[in-house]
Amino acid sequence: MFKRSDFFIILAVMLSFVISAYLWFIQKDALQAIFTAIWIPAIFTFGIYFKLCALTGASNESQ
């Protein structure tokens, strides 16, 4: 069900979240933390897009 690329997307999201939490709680830099947190939905969006392209391409080849 999960491919290696899916784990890289999840890893990128987790890394972005950890960096954002570090900036917010440790560095007390709210602006940079919010900017970094905005990456999370963007990474998920790219992941969903590429997953849909892969699924659509796979279904088109079988027809």
N, C-alpha and C positions, 0 to 999 in steps of 0.2 A: 504494500500500500504506500509506504513512504519510500521515496528515492533518496539518493545521496544529496541531490540538490535541495530537497525539502529540508534536510537537516542543516544545510548551510544557511538557508533563509531563517530558520529558527535560531541558529547560532548568531546570525547578524542582528536579529531582533533582541535577543538576550543581551548581547554585547552593548547595543545601543541603550537598552534599559539600565544596565549596570553603570555605564558611563554617565548617563543622565542622573541617576541616583547619587553617584559620587559627586558630580558637580553641584547638585542641589544640597546634599546633607554635609559633605565634607568641605568642599571649596566655598560654599555659600554664594555661588554664582548662579542666581536664578535665571538670568537671561540666557546664558549658555546651556543651562540644564533644560530649559523649555525648548530651545532650538534643537538640542539633541533628541529630546523626546518626540519632536515632530517627525523625526526620521522613522519611527516605529511604524506608523500606518503607511508611510511611503514604501518601506521595505516589504511589508505585507502585500501592498498593492502590486508591486513588481513581481513578487512571488506568485500571486494568484494569476496575474496576466500570463507569465511564462508557463505556469501549470496548465492553464486553459489552452494556450497555443500548442503545448505538447499533446494534450488530450484530443484537441480538434485535429491536429495533424495525424495522430494515430488512427482516428476514426475515418479520416478521409482516405488514408492509404488502404484500409480494409474494404472500401466500397468499390 
